[in-house]
Amino acid sequence: MDGRRVFVGLPTSRDLAEAAMEFRQSHRELKVRWVKPENLHLTMVPPWPCVDVDAVCRALQDEATRQAPFEVTFERVSFGPDSRRPRLVWATGKAPTGMPEFSGRLLAASGAPGESRKSFLLHLTIARFNLRDYGTMGVRKLREQVVWTGTLDSLCLYESILKPGGAEYRELCRFTLTGGAF
């Protein structure tokens, strides 16, 4: 059995979702697929095929009880992840203390394949596009300073369902971050 395509993320706060929506409204000319506000999240463990969702949810619940919420600030909106071959519009900032370590603990607890990231970039994908559409977008550079702040206080296991128009996300379990910082 291949399993379900899942990933672990921190859903955005209302403040962050509203900031992303304001950006979207002021950049309607961009030919992109905007991420729905309810799907905005910070990915902590990238997608993998999972056969035991219940076990992963139990592990995530344990980690959520050990981790305090994160206060985050996004400082820039730009094309990413590669400026030469962009495919995203994302907001980036400096990861708060403890977030890279938390990501590593979640990777280990979830049983997802891969190694802990050596560096952790705080990023929030707000839109996607195909590279072939980049040339017709009319905008070659995007590098706007922003100050988007919010609290990330929940941890989710999402299922990513790939569709022709883009991925759809479904929450499989959600837990509030209630613990103290390590």
Beta strands, then each sheet from edge to edge (+ up, - down):
strand 1: 4-11
strand 2: 33-34
strand 3: 41-50
strand 4: 70-80
strand 5: 88-93
strand 6: 122-128
strand 7: 143-152
strand 8: 154-161
strand 9: 168-176
sheet 1: 3+ 1- 8+ 9-
sheet 2: 2+ 6- 5+ 4- 7+
end
